[in-house]
Each structure stands twice: as structure tokens, then as C-alpha cells.
């Protein structure tokens, strides 16, 4: 399963003052979550994660460059994958949305669903929820992810 997260603003951590910093914190938390595997209840949220950053939050990509590797299939600076874990997998991909983050998320969902893989989108946005469900993705609210973090 691939989880696509859209949770910026779901917690009052000052994200509106430093969107890049908040995005960087979220990226690091999701990378740590992906590395942990199953939680205490045995739930394993995803085999892979895609974090889509838009607007000022895209500046986090530059902050990730010191320890992130560019994805060979993406334009330079647009798509970043953290270094592989011990098993050789890179479970988190950070996508810098060129315009609308919602449109980019829907594009990622369409790619995942076209590969016949299950996809879970994390968002509180009603319109985005509807667009993703129309593509047969499952959708949960940000509270689900925040509990896992």
C-alpha cells in the first residue's frame, strides 16, 4: 500500500510561520514511522509513503538535500527520496508540487491505482477526498497519521 499524506496544518505547531520547517519536521517523522514498521497494535500503515509539498513548504526539499538522494526518474530538485534503509528500500518519496498540491496528489494517486496497488490518502480536504475516492483510493483524516507519529 502507498500512503499519500496531506496533513500540513493539522496540528498547531506554528507551521504557518515556518512552512518549510514544519514540512521538514513532518518528513522526518514520516521517515521515522516508515522505518519502524508495524505499531504496537500490529498495524502497518504502508509499504511506501509519498509526501507532496506545495507553496512555501517546498523549501523543505532544499533542507532535505544534505541527506537525500535525487530520484533518477524525476527532474532535479522536484522529487527526493531519503537514503535507503537497511533493507535497501527507500520507503518515503517527497514530491515538490509544481503548482496545485491537490492536483499533484491526485496525479500520484492515479499512478498508484494504475499499477493496481492500494492507495491511502491522508487529508482533511473534502474536495481532495472526493477526487481520490473517485480513483478508488481510500481516504483517512490527519488524526489517523498523527496518532501513528
C-alpha positions, -999 to 999 in steps of 0.1 A, spaced: 0 0 0 11 35 -7 1 63 17 -1 98 3 -1 124 31 -16 159 31 -16 169 67 2 203 70 -19 224 93 -35 195 111 -17 205 143 -10 238 159 28 237 158 35 271 142 35 256 107 20 289 93 51 308 104 77 284 90 61 262 64 94 247 52 104 239 88 71 223 95 73 203 63 108 192 72 96 180 107 67 161 91 90 145 66 114 133 93 86 120 114 71 100 84 106 87 75 109 75 111 74 60 110 82 42 78 114 28 94 95 15 124 72 -8 106 41 -21 125 29 -2 155 20 -17 189 -14 -28 177 3 -46 148 -10 -21 122 15 -14 94 3 18 78 21 15 44 49 -1 25 57 33 9 49 69 15 46 99 -8 46 134 8 35 162 -15 48 197 -7 34 228 -22 40 265 -19 65 277 7 66 241 22 85 231 -10 116 249 5 119 218 28 133 199 -3 164 220 -1 167 213 36 165 176 29 192 176 2 221 171 27 209 136 34 185 129 5 192 114 -29 176 126 -61 152 102 -78 167 93 -112 133 95 -129 124 130 -117 136 164 -127 164 177 -105 150 192 -73 115 181 -79 114 146 -63 135 134 -34 140 101 -18 158 96 16 187 72 17 176 36 16 170 18 49 190 -13 60 169 -35 37 177 -14 7 142 2 4 135 39 3 100 40 19 94 77 16 93 99 -15 90 137 -12 73 154 -42 76 191 -48 43 201 -64 49 225 -94 15 241 -89 -15 228 -70 -7 203 -43 -41 187 -46 -36 182 -84 -2 166 -77 -17 143 -50 -45 132 -75 -18 125 -101 2 104 -76 -30 85 -67 -38 79 -104 -2 65 -109 -5 41 -79 -40 29 -88 -29 24 -124 -3 0 -111 -31 -19 -93 -17 -10 -59 -39 0 -30 -36 37 -20 -45 55 11 -47 93 12 -44 113 44 -63 146 41 -90 167 58 -98 184 25 -133 174 14 -128 181 -23 -95 162 -24 -111 133 -5 -138 131 -32 -113 133 -61 -92 105 -46 -122 83 -38 -133 86 -74 -100 70 -83 -107 42 -58 -82 53 -32 -91 50 5 -90 83 25 -85 89 62 -82 121 82 -50 136 95 -58 123 130 -50 88 118 -15 97 108 -9 120 138 -17 91 162 8 69 144 35 96 146 
